[in-house]
Amino acid sequence: MSNSEVELKIDTTPKENSEKISTLSEKEFERKNYWKSCCIQVDRRAVKFFSQLIISLLIIVFCLFQLHYIPKCDSSEYLSLLTMILGVWVTDAPRLHNN
């Protein structure tokens, strides 16, 4: 072997309890990331993401509707709501994965 080559040895023999460890971690993953009821199983992260998305869209539509139909002098509440929603999405946007 030359100086630039490195020999890599990987132990591929099966270890005891490896199946048991992976099964436990899989069950722990499901318990942490899924909500189960009698008839449905949903991903907790997806429910959180889509509920935040729907609530934000409802607030945005409401504010835009009110801004269109009210006099210009009374629009500060709705502009501040729109700015708040923008700030929530820019700084702490809902994510499907944990960092």
Residue pairs with C-beta under 8 A, 6 or more apart in sequence:
1 7
33 43
33 44
33 45
34 41
34 42
34 43
34 44
35 41
35 42
35 43
35 44
35 47
45 95
45 96
45 97
45 98
46 96
48 94
49 94
49 95
49 96
52 94
53 94
56 85
56 88
56 89
59 81
59 85
60 82
60 85
63 78
63 79
63 81
63 82
63 85
64 82
66 75
66 78
67 75
67 78
67 79
70 78
